[in-house]
Amino acid sequence: MKFIDQLPLTVLIAIALTLGLAPFTPQPHIVEKLGMLFSGSLSRPIEIFDLLLHGTPWALLAIKLIRLGVIQLQDK
């Protein structure tokens, strides 16, 4: 977790908005892959890899925001 704590929040936001949403048209891959996951049609290994590739920046950003919230609550 120390690695995530050292990453600047602005960098994680930038990565999530670029790599996490790429390609932007016709719809972001993360939206497409999550739709496939929830419909049960996400089965090919390349599609699973694609979900992990585009989902990782969002997961890291969520972890960072949660840790910032926890750290701020502990300081009070």
N, C-alpha and C positions, 0 to 999 in steps of 0.2 A: 504493500500500500504506500510505502514511502515514495516509490516511483510516481504514482499518480498524484500524491501531494505536491511533488516538485514540478509537475507540469503546469504551465500557466493556463488559466481558464480561457483566455482569449485564443490560445493556440488550439485547445480542444474544441472550442466553438467553431473556429475556422475550418478545422479538419472535418467536423461533423457536417457542416453546411456544404463543403465541397465534395469530399470523397463519400460522405454518408448519403448525399442526395444525387450524386452523378449516376448516369446521365440525366439531365434535367427534363428532356423531352423524349418520348411522349409522356412518360411518368417516371419518377425516380425508381431505381432498382429496388431500394429498400421497401417501397410501398408495394411494388409488384411481388417481391419475394415473400413479404409478410402475408399478402393475400393468398399466395400459393400455399404457404405454410398452414394458414387457418382453413383453407379449403381441402387440404390433404393431398395436394398435387405436387408438393415439393419433394421430389424423389431422386432426381439425377444428381450425382456428386458435384458437378459443376455449378448447379443451382444452389446447393447447400453451401459450397465454398463462396459463391457470390453473396449469399445472405450473410455469412460470417464477415466477409470483406467489407460490405457496406454497413453492417450492423455494429461492428466493433467500435467505430468512433462514437456512435450514440451511446453504447454501453459505457465506454470510458468517461464520457461527459456526464452521464447519470451518476456513476460512482463518485466522480469528483464533486458534483453538486451535493450529493448525499453526505460525503465526508466533510465538505465545507459547512453544511448545516449542523452536523454532529459536533464538529470542532467549535463552532460558535455557541452551541448550546452548553458545551462543557465549560466555556470561558465565563459564562454568566454565573 
